[in-house]
Each structure stands twice: as structure tokens, then as C-alpha cells.
């Protein structure tokens, strides 16, 4: 409570020192700080991008100060679920942050660290990558002097070598350059993004964890108490992912967001499956740990090709796709497809006998086009079998990226305490 005090002059009846106590009260609150940042779209996601050395010194290292800063930037935690007081867009695709710096790795240009910010909880998940925002990393790095000028042609394609610091993997971005500048506009269309832009090709190099299939099986029986036992492909390529057959959980594989995200029982079922899948994959030791690892693993369900109308109203015809895939991110069905999950889809589809491969017809599938809620996506994978273990050598896909805003983001100064 603020009390207003004043000293009155009887002759003028005007207060003197009227605001003194208010000034003292306001001195309790630190002014806002301003941090250089860029708001970017990458693929079907958006996020706030920072250069590491633009962050306040206390936030240049991992820890609570950094997490608290990013939470405040995005506007979390927000019990209203809107992120009105921040830069977030109140979806998993738009509640993201990226920190970039010159690479500490040999033969790499930039280190890329991704933070998935929870919407309703004070939590930043650093356990995985964002494949969609990867498309924006190369252009940000070039625009902000993180790539040596000798590697940038006047016209053509700049090859940006990215070290993905969350998962410790190499990613190669092919960034178009016109007259020495990043080319952002173009005619490449990406389902899930309204407007066309320049195409950015992305190569995920050896995106496999130590074991592509953590259990050693390409198909497992996943037992989920009080729900059922399901056939599942548990794979760790791009991001740990649990693939199920749509039919086994009473879906067709053509669902849109409204079909699932409005169904609390369905969301609870998927989260329970995710938690038990995480245990089977060795990512957590007990169910409660799943609450602190919302970003990974992902849950996805697959089905043979079937025609449907996408969220934009466009008809997706069964002959134009190899299979349908739907995936959940941060507890909700994704509006399109996460880039890292697309890596898992491509890898699993190229390996005979996985649920993804079988849904696509069971043949060798080095390139696959799959249907998702916003449309279709084509991805390719190179895999190899050696010493009885499958490995993903490379996954390739095309995305696009664009700077939405450049400037400074403002947060209250006490966030650094």
C-alpha cells in the first residue's frame, strides 16, 4: 500500500513535497533493463534470439538467473495461459528462446543453445533441440557477425556449420545470399506458414544418440498402467520420440488440433504414455520426473495415407503422401510438425520394420512425404546398419526463416537478483 503525504501552505492550500513518500516507495522497484534481441520465425516456430555476450553477465552462464531472465522475456509462468506480459505466443511453438555465440568447436561457426519455455510453470527445458528454429540460426549468425566473412559469398549459398549445444550434434544450414546479404524473401512455401519465403536447406548430421533405439528393439510393447499395452517404436534421432499406431489409440491419424487439444482425457492419456515411454527409453527414473522434462520425449502416432482437410482447409490427398503423422509437443497436439520430430520420422521410416516404416508401406523409404495437421512435409534420411546397430548418417529437410523484429527486449531489473 502507498500512503500519500503532503504539507499544505494555508495561504495557497497547495501541497508541498506531495510525492516524496511515493518516490521512496518506488525506489523499492528496479527500472527495466534493455537487452539486444531479435524476434525470428524459423520453420513453423517463433522465438527470441540472443547473442550470448549481449545477455547480462550473470545470465551468460547456465543457472537460475538465466532461466529467470528468459521466463520473464517470454512472459512465464502465466496462470492465464496467454503470456500477455511477454514475447511468447502462448503455444509450444512460440514459447522459445535461442542463445548463440561463436563456436567453441573446431570446424564449426556458431554454437546454438535452445531453451523451451514452459507457459504455466517457472521452467525452461534445455533437454533437446528445436529443429524449426534451426532454420533461423544460420541467418542470425551471419547477420550478427558470428560467421567469418570469408565464408559468405556475394551471391549464392552460405554454408553455416552449427554446433547444437543441447544435444551436441552438428547441423549444416544452407543460407541463400544475395548481394552479400541474407536472402529472406522468396517463393518457397511451407505448410503451417502463411507466407512464402526463401528456402533454407538443413542437414542434421548423425542426429542419433548413442543408441538409436534405446531398448535395442525397433518395436516394443509399451505397458502403460490403467491405459493399456501398445506397440511402440522408441527412437532417439533428432529428439527422443515415442511412435504409436493411431488405430491402437482409437485415432485415424488425420486429426487436427481441435480434435485432441479440447479433450482433457486424451491429453492426460498422452502425457501418461509419454511418461512411461520416457522410463522405458531410460530418460527418467520415475514418473514424477516427467513433469520436469516436458520438452522430451515427444509422442507421435502414425497411420497409412488417408485424405483429409488440413487446418487451412486445403485438401491433402492420400496418393500425395506416404503416411500420416500427428505429434504432441509440451502436452498439446502440434499445429504442424516439430523439425526434430521430422528427423525422427525420416530416420524411422528408412528402417524396415518400425511402426513408421510399416505405416508408409514397409518399403525402403529414403525420402518420405507425410501428412500433418497443416499440410505435408518431405524429408530424407540416410541410415546404415553396422555391428547390429542402426545409425542415422544424415537427415535433410527444407524450411524457411525470417527476421520479424530487431531491437531490444525489456524486462524488470529485479529479474537478475
C-alpha positions in Angstrom: 0.0 0.0 0.0 1.2 3.5 -0.8 0.4 6.4 1.6 0.4 9.9 0.2 1.6 12.6 2.4 1.7 16.4 1.9 2.4 19.6 3.7 -0.1 22.3 2.9 0.5 26.0 2.9 -2.6 27.5 4.4 -2.5 30.6 2.2 -2.3 28.7 -1.1 -3.8 25.4 0.0 -1.3 23.7 -2.3 0.6 20.7 -1.1 4.4 20.7 -0.9 6.5 17.5 -1.0 3.3 15.8 -2.1 5.1 12.9 -3.9 8.0 12.2 -1.5 6.7 9.1 0.0 5.7 7.7 -3.4 9.2 8.2 -4.6 10.6 6.4 -1.7 8.1 3.6 -2.3 9.0 3.4 -6.0 12.7 3.2 -5.1 12.0 -0.4 -4.0 11.5 -1.3 -7.6 14.3 -1.5 -10.1 13.9 0.0 -13.5 13.6 -2.1 -16.6 16.8 -3.3 -18.4 17.1 -3.5 -22.1 18.8 -6.4 -23.9 19.6 -6.6 -27.6 17.4 -9.3 -29.2 15.9 -10.5 -32.4 12.5 -12.0 -32.8 12.6 -14.6 -35.6 10.4 -17.1 -37.3 12.2 -20.4 -38.1 10.1 -23.0 -39.8 6.7 -23.2 -38.1 8.1 -21.8 -34.8 9.0 -18.3 -33.4 11.4 -17.4 -30.8 13.6 -14.6 -29.2 17.2 -14.9 -30.3 20.2 -13.5 -28.3 23.9 -13.3 -28.8 25.4 -14.7 -25.7 27.6 -11.7 -24.9 24.5 -9.4 -25.2 23.0 -11.0 -22.2 23.7 -9.6 -18.7 26.9 -11.2 -17.3 25.0 -13.2 -14.7 22.9 -14.7 -17.4 25.8 -15.6 -19.7 26.2 -18.9 -17.8 23.6 -21.6 -17.2 21.6 -21.3 -14.0 18.7 -19.8 -12.2 19.5 -16.2 -13.3 19.5 -17.1 -17.0 16.3 -19.2 -16.6 14.5 -16.4 -14.7 15.5 -13.9 -17.3 14.2 -16.0 -20.2 11.0 -16.8 -18.4 10.4 -13.0 -17.9 11.2 -12.3 -21.5 8.7 -14.8 -22.8 6.1 -14.0 -20.1 6.0 -17.1 -18.0 4.8 -18.5 -15.8 1.3 -17.3 -16.7 -1.7 -18.9 -15.0 -3.9 -17.3 -17.6 -2.0 -19.2 -20.3 -1.7 -16.2 -22.6 1.9 -14.8 -22.0 0.4 -11.4 -22.3 3.2 -9.7 -20.4 6.0 -11.1 -22.6 7.1 -12.1 -26.1 5.6 -15.6 -26.0 2.6 -16.6 -28.1 1.1 -19.0 -25.6 1.8 -22.1 -27.6 4.7 -24.5 -27.5 5.8 -23.3 -31.0 6.0 -19.7 -29.8 7.4 -20.0 -26.3 11.0 -20.5 -27.3 14.4 -18.8 -26.8 17.8 -19.2 -28.5 21.3 -18.2 -27.4 24.0 -18.1 -30.0 27.8 -17.5 -29.8 30.9 -18.0 -31.9 31.6 -21.7 -31.8 33.9 -23.3 -29.3 34.1 -26.3 -31.6 36.7 -26.9 -34.3 35.3 -26.5 -37.9 32.0 -25.0 -36.6 30.8 -21.4 -37.0 28.2 -21.0 -34.2 27.1 -22.6 -31.0 23.3 -22.9 -30.8 21.6 -23.3 -27.4 17.8 -23.7 -27.3 15.5 -23.2 -24.3 11.9 -24.3 -24.4 10.0 -22.1 -22.0 7.0 -23.6 -20.2 3.9 -21.5 -20.4 2.2 -22.1 -17.0 5.2 -23.1 -14.9 8.6 -21.4 -14.0 10.6 -23.9 -16.0 13.0 -23.8 -19.0 13.7 -27.1 -20.6 17.2 -27.5 -22.0 16.9 -31.2 -22.8 16.5 -31.0 -26.6 16.8 -29.1 -29.8 14.2 -27.1 -31.8 14.5 -28.2 -35.4 12.3 -25.5 -36.7 14.2 -22.6 -35.2 17.4 -24.3 -36.5 16.4 -22.8 -39.9 16.8 -19.3 -38.4 20.2 -19.9 -36.7 22.3 -19.5 -39.9 20.8 -16.2 -40.9 21.0 -14.8 -37.4 24.6 -15.9 -37.2 25.5 -14.2 -40.5 23.6 -11.0 -39.6 25.3 -10.8 -36.2 28.9 -11.4 -37.3 29.2 -14.9 -35.9 30.3 -16.3 -39.2 33.6 -15.3 -40.7 33.0 -13.0 -43.7 35.3 -15.2 -45.9 32.6 -17.9 -45.7 29.9 -15.7 -47.0 29.6 -15.4 -50.8 28.4 -12.2 -52.5 25.8 -14.3 -54.2 24.9 -18.0 -53.7 24.7 -20.2 -50.7 26.5 -19.7 -47.4 27.3 -23.0 -45.6 26.9 -22.3 -41.8 28.2 -25.1 -39.6 26.1 -25.2 -36.4 27.0 -26.9 -33.2 23.8 -27.8 -31.4 24.9 -27.5 -27.8 21.8 -29.1 -26.2 22.3 -32.5 -27.9 26.0 -32.0 -29.0 25.4 -32.6 -32.7 26.4 -30.9 -36.0 23.8 -29.2 -38.2 24.6 -27.7 -41.6 22.4 -24.7 -42.8 22.4 -23.7 -46.4 21.5 -20.0 -46.3 20.8 -18.1 -49.5 22.8 -14.9 -50.0 22.0 -12.0 -52.4 24.5 -9.1 -52.8 26.2 -10.1 -49.6 23.1 -10.1 -47.5 20.9 -13.0 -46.2 18.0 -13.6 -48.7 14.8 -14.0 -46.6 12.1 -13.4 -49.2 11.3 -16.0 -51.9 8.7 -18.4 -53.2 9.3 -21.4 -51.1 6.0 -22.5 -49.4 6.0 -24.4 -46.1 2.7 -25.8 -44.8 2.0 -24.3 -41.5 3.4 -20.9 -42.5 1.1 -18.4 -44.2 3.5 -16.6 -46.5 6.3 -17.8 -48.8 9.9 -17.1 -48.1 13.4 -18.1 -49.2 14.2 -21.8 -48.9 16.8 -22.9 -46.3 18.0 -26.4 -46.6 19.0 -28.1 -43.3 21.2 -31.1 -42.8 21.2 -32.9 -39.5 24.5 -34.8 -39.4 24.5 -38.1 -37.4 21.5 -37.0 -35.4 21.4 -40.2 -33.4 22.1 -40.6 -29.7 24.5 -43.3 -28.6 21.8 -45.8 -29.3 19.2 -45.0 -32.0 16.8 -47.5 -30.3 17.4 -47.2 -26.6 15.8 -50.6 -25.8 17.6 -52.3 -28.7 14.3 -53.1 -30.4 12.7 -51.4 -33.4 9.3 -52.2 -31.9 8.5 -52.6 -28.2 5.5 -53.5 -26.1 4.9 -50.3 -24.0 2.9 -51.1 -20.9 1.0 -48.1 -19.5 -0.8 -48.9 -16.3 -4.6 -48.3 -16.3 -4.4 -47.4 -20.0 -3.1 -50.4 -22.0 -0.1 -52.1 -23.7 0.8 -50.7 -27.1 3.2 -51.5 -29.9 5.7 -48.6 -29.9 8.8 -47.6 -31.8 11.1 -45.8 -29.3 13.7 -43.8 -31.2 16.3 -41.2 -30.4 17.1 -39.3 -33.6 16.7 -35.6 -33.7 14.7 -35.8 -30.5 13.6 -38.8 -28.4 10.2 -39.8 -29.8 7.6 -42.5 -29.0 5.7 -43.6 -32.1 2.4 -45.4 -31.7 -0.1 -46.7 -34.2 -3.1 -44.4 -34.5 -5.5 -47.2 -34.6 -4.3 -48.7 -31.3 -5.3 -45.5 -29.5 -8.6 -45.1 -31.4 -7.5 -42.4 -33.8 -7.3 -42.3 -37.6 -4.1 -40.2 -38.0 -6.0 -37.4 -39.7 -6.9 -35.4 -36.5 -6.4 -31.7 -36.2 -5.7 -29.7 -33.1 -9.3 -29.3 -32.1 -9.9 -33.0 -32.1 -7.4 -33.6 -29.4 -6.5 -30.4 -27.6 -10.0 -29.9 -26.4 -10.2 -33.4 -24.9 -8.7 -33.4 -21.4 -8.9 -37.2 -21.1 -7.0 -37.6 -24.3 -4.3 -35.2 -23.2 -4.0 -37.0 -19.9 -3.6 -40.3 -21.7 -0.9 -39.0 -24.0 1.0 -37.5 -21.1 0.9 -40.8 -19.2 2.1 -42.7 -22.3 4.9 -40.1 -22.6 6.0 -40.6 -19.0 6.1 -44.4 -19.2 7.8 -44.2 -22.6 10.4 -41.9 -21.1 11.1 -44.5 -18.4 11.4 -47.3 -20.9 13.8 -45.2 -23.0 16.0 -44.6 -20.0 15.4 -40.8 -20.0 14.0 -40.7 -16.5 13.9 -43.0 -13.5 10.4 -42.4 -12.2 7.1 -41.0 -13.4 7.4 -37.7 -11.4 10.5 -36.7 -13.3 8.4 -36.4 -16.5 6.9 -33.2 -15.1 10.4 -31.6 -15.2 11.1 -32.8 -18.7 8.2 -31.5 -20.8 10.1 -31.0 -24.0 11.3 -34.6 -24.4 10.4 -37.2 -25.3 7.7 -36.5 -27.9 4.7 -38.7 -28.5 3.5 -39.2 -32.1 1.1 -41.5 -33.8 1.2 -42.8 -37.4 -1.3 -44.2 -39.9 -1.3 -45.2 -43.6 -2.1 -42.4 -46.0 -5.6 -41.1 -45.9 -7.1 -38.0 -47.4 -8.2 -35.1 -45.1 -8.6 -31.4 -45.0 -5.7 -29.5 -43.3 -6.2 -26.8 -40.7 -6.1 -24.2 -43.6 -8.9 -26.0 -45.4 -6.5 -27.4 -48.1 -7.3 -31.0 -49.2 -4.5 -33.4 -48.6 -5.0 -36.4 -51.0 -3.9 -39.8 -49.9 -1.9 -40.5 -53.2 0.3 -37.5 -52.5 1.6 -38.7 -49.1 3.3 -41.8 -47.8 1.7 -41.8 -44.4 0.0 -39.5 -41.8 1.7 -38.4 -38.6 0.5 -36.4 -35.7 2.7 -35.3 -32.8 2.3 -33.7 -29.4 4.6 -31.0 -28.0 4.5 -29.7 -24.5 1.3 -31.6 -23.8 -0.7 -30.5 -26.9 -1.1 -31.6 -30.5 1.3 -29.6 -32.6 -0.2 -27.4 -35.3 2.2 -28.8 -37.9 5.3 -30.9 -37.2 8.3 -30.2 -35.0 11.5 -30.2 -37.0 13.3 -32.5 -34.7 10.3 -34.9 -34.8 10.5 -34.8 -38.6 14.1 -36.0 -38.2 12.8 -38.9 -36.1 10.1 -39.6 -38.7 12.6 -39.7 -41.6 15.0 -41.9 -39.7 12.4 -44.4 -38.5 10.8 -44.5 -41.9 14.1 -45.5 -43.5 14.5 -48.5 -41.2 12.5 -51.6 -42.1 10.0 -52.8 -39.6 9.5 -49.7 -37.5 5.9 -48.6 -37.0 6.7 -45.5 -39.1 8.1 -47.6 -41.9 5.2 -50.1 -41.8 2.6 -47.2 -41.9 4.4 -45.9 -45.0 4.1 -49.3 -46.7 7.1 -51.2 -45.4 9.4 -50.5 -48.3 12.8 -48.7 -48.3 12.0 -45.1 -47.7 15.0 -42.8 -48.1 12.6 -39.9 -48.8 9.1 -39.7 -47.3 6.3 -37.2 -47.6 4.0 -37.3 -44.6 0.7 -35.5 -43.8 0.5 -33.4 -40.6 -2.3 -31.0 -39.4 -1.2 -28.1 -41.5 -0.3 -30.0 -44.7 2.6 -32.1 -45.9 6.4 -32.2 -45.4 9.1 -34.1 -47.3 12.2 -35.3 -45.5 15.0 -37.6 -46.4 17.3 -39.8 -44.3 20.5 -41.8 -44.9 20.8 -44.8 -42.5 23.3 -47.6 -42.1 23.4 -50.9 -40.2 26.7 -51.7 -38.6 27.6 -54.2 -35.8 23.9 -54.9 -35.4 23.1 -51.3 -34.6 21.2 -48.8 -36.8 22.7 -45.3 -37.2 21.3 -42.2 -38.9 24.0 -40.7 -41.1 22.1 -37.6 -42.2 18.6 -36.2 -42.3 17.7 -33.5 -44.8 14.7 -31.1 -45.0 13.8 -27.7 -46.2 12.5 -24.9 -44.0 12.4 -21.1 -44.2 13.2 -18.3 -41.8 12.6 -14.6 -41.4 13.5 -11.7 -39.0 10.3 -10.4 -37.6 11.8 -7.6 -35.3 15.2 -6.4 -34.3 15.9 -4.2 -31.3 15.9 -4.5 -27.5 13.6 -6.6 -25.3 12.8 -5.0 -21.9 12.4 -6.9 -18.5 12.2 -5.6 -14.9 15.7 -5.3 -13.4 14.9 -7.4 -10.4 14.8 -10.5 -12.5 18.6 -10.7 -12.2 18.5 -10.9 -8.4 
